[in-house]
Amino acid sequence: MKNFNLFTITFLISLILASCGSVRVASDYDSEADFSKYKTFAFYKSGIDKVEISDIDKKRILKSIQSSLLNKGLTIDENPDVLINIATKSSENIYIDNTFYSPYYTGWYPNYGRGHRQVAYSTSEGALYIDVIDTKTKQLIWQGKGTGVLSSSKKTNRDVLVSSFVTKILEVYPPEIETK
């Protein structure tokens, strides 16, 4: 029984830690688009310039997108097949932890030695959208969204976090289209 409880506690802690650091990804695409014809890309500068994040984070994101797309066989071109745009959104979640503790509680005196502690903490969650736009039709053909927590004060950690965030989103690009 003791081993079962230890296993259960270990499993729950692992699950909580894994969920805190993970990126949730979703994507959507135009089913009429022929993704096999898209071989070149460029960044949509005027759209990216409007994104309200630090220039350093913007540079990290664009570098990661470029690396991922080059690894998928696309090339950068001044007359591209698709334009890549990004957008961000953030929200702050506030949590309140109500903790009751009783270091001296004896059972018969319900209020003696009992305490109540209320702690508020917050997390910032961000969403990164990556848009792929067909340059001929000027239509959005694919959009990926990654949601997660990106907070690290160390530069190298932020580089790795942003890179893994972008890589997770672009794992599902181009979409695998089912043939009938």
N, C-alpha and C positions, 0 to 999 in steps of 0.2 A: 504494500500500500504506500509506503514511504517513497519507493522508487517511482510509482505512478504519479504521485503528487509532484515530485521533483521534475519528472518529464513534462508534466502539464505546465508547470510554472516556466520551465525553460522554453517550451514551445511558444507560450503566450508572449514572453519577453522577446523572443526572436521575431515573432509575427509583428509585434508593435514596432520594433526597431526597423524592420524591413519596410513597413508601410510608411514610416516617417521619411525615409530617404528615397522613396521611389517616385518615378514620374508616371503620371497617368496620361495615356496617349489616346487620341481619337483622330480619325481622318474621314474625309468625304471627298468624292470626286465626280466629275461629269462622265457618266457612262458612255456618252457619245464620242468622247475624246479618244484619239488613237495615240496612246503614250509611246508606242514604238517609233513614232516619227520625230520625237523630241530628242535632239542630240546636243543642242547648245543652249547655254543660259547666260543671263547677265542679271545684275541686281537692279531693281526698280528704285533708283536713287531718290526721286522726289517723294516716293511713299516712305522710304526708310528714313529720310531726313525728318519726317514728322513724328517718328516714334519717340516718346518721351522717356528715355532711359539714358544713363550715362554713356558718353561716347566710348568709354572703355568697354562696357558691357556690349554695346552695339558692335564694336569691332570683334569682340570674342564670338558673338553669335554669327556674324557674317563669315568669319574665318572658319568656324565649324561647319556652317552650311556649305561653303565652298569646298572644303575638304571632303565632306560626305558625298556631294554631287560628283566631284572628280573621281572618287572611289567607285561610283556607280557607272562610270564611263562617259559622263557628260563632259563637255568642254566649254570654256568661257569664250564668248564671241561678241563682237560689237554689233552684229546683226543676229541676235539669238532667236531660237525657236520659242523659248519661254523666258519670262521675267520672274524673278523671285522677289517677293515682298515679305516684310515681317510686321507684326503688330504685337503689342503686349498689353496685359491687363493685370492688375494686382488687387488683392483684397486682404484685409487684416481680420483674422479670426480671434476673438477674445474668449477665453475660457475661465471659468471660476471653479476652483477646487474647494469643496467644503469638506474639511477633515475634522472628525471628532476623535479626540484622544482622551484617554483616562489613565494616567500613570498611577493613580492611587485609588482607583475605583474598587470598592469592596463588594458591591452588590446591593447592600441595604441602604446606602446613602446615595441616591441617584445623582445629586448635584454636587456632592463633595469631591473635589479634586478633578472634576471633569472640565474639559476645555473645548473650545470651538475655535477653529482657525479657518479663515477664508483667504485664499490666495488667488489673485487674478494674474493670468499670463496671456501673452498673445503670440500668434505666429503670423508671418506674412506669407501668403501663397501667391504665386505668380503664374500667369498663363502666357505662353509664347505661341503665336500663330505664325505658320509659314505658309504663304500663298504662292501657288504656281499659276501664272497667267499666260495664256496662249497669245503670242504677239500678233498673229494674223487676225484672229477673231476678237482680240481684246477682252476675252472672257476668262473668268476664273475656272480652271480645270481641276485643281486639286488644292485641298487645304488640310494641313495637319495642325493639331493642337496638342501641346504638352502642358500639363498642370502639375505643379509641385513646389517644394520649398527650396529656394536658392539663397541660403544665408551662410556665408563663410567670410571671415575677415582676412584670411590669408589669400594672397594673389594666386598662388599655384593651385589651391583648392578651388577657387572660383573658376579658373581656367578649365580644370577637370570637370567640375559640376556643369558648366555651360556646355562643354563639349559632349558630355554624356546625355544631357537634356536634348540637344539638337539631334544627336545620333539616334536616340530613341524615337523621336518624332519622324525622322526620315527613313527609319527602318521599313516603313510601310509605303515608301515611294520608290518607284511607280507602283500603283496598285496592281494586284494580280487579278486580272479580269477573267471571269469564268467564260469558257467557250461553250456554246450550246451544242 
